[in-house]
């Protein structure tokens, strides 16, 4: 797994601990948030399983063929989407609005058939607007790079997709699990935005956790603001512990 994946998982673990500490505050106001909270824990457990399976492999080692294909396709799509976004600045075209919306932040959590659908949408739109894109520096070679990348990724897209979505399969790769973490954290971000006015200190604690990649920032047993129950009272609710090097 890459350094980026490790750092992202550290941050997600810190978010989980903070939300556990503050659970009396947010659960009373947003009971539906419990499902996302539990899914976050599932993905963290899955990440630990992947980490243990990989053992002491170097973080610099290449990912498997599917992950490499996925990364290449997302990178190729990103170049074309940037061109579409510039085009939208000049003349807004509702027909291209969907393609222009596929920023890296939107594409990154997608996986398997869901990602493949977005990539095909981008490639098809690029073929139809190649002349316009050329004016913004998107060349025929850029479009071909995406088309080729999609062709490589397509036969790999369905592998272990359903188990990755559940966040609990040993067959999941680190990249799949981090994509799952991104998706659930985006949901939590939206829920927290709705709670900030009611409990500002809760929003700040969440922000601090989101900004941190260090799992040890939260003092064990420390009570959080607004009556957080703390680690001592929460016990196993804090979920998987970080391991040395995480």
Secondary structure as UniProt FT lines:
FT   HELIX           3..21
FT   HELIX           23..29
FT   TURN            31..32
FT   HELIX           33..54
FT   TURN            55..56
FT   TURN            59..60
FT   HELIX           65..90
FT   HELIX           94..96
FT   HELIX           97..100
FT   HELIX           104..107
FT   TURN            108..109
FT   HELIX           112..128
FT   HELIX           130..134
FT   TURN            135..137
FT   HELIX           140..154
FT   TURN            155..160
FT   HELIX           161..166
FT   TURN            170..171
FT   HELIX           174..193
FT   TURN            194..198
FT   HELIX           200..211
FT   TURN            215..216
FT   TURN            220..221
FT   TURN            225..227
FT   HELIX           230..234
FT   HELIX           235..238
FT   TURN            244..245
//
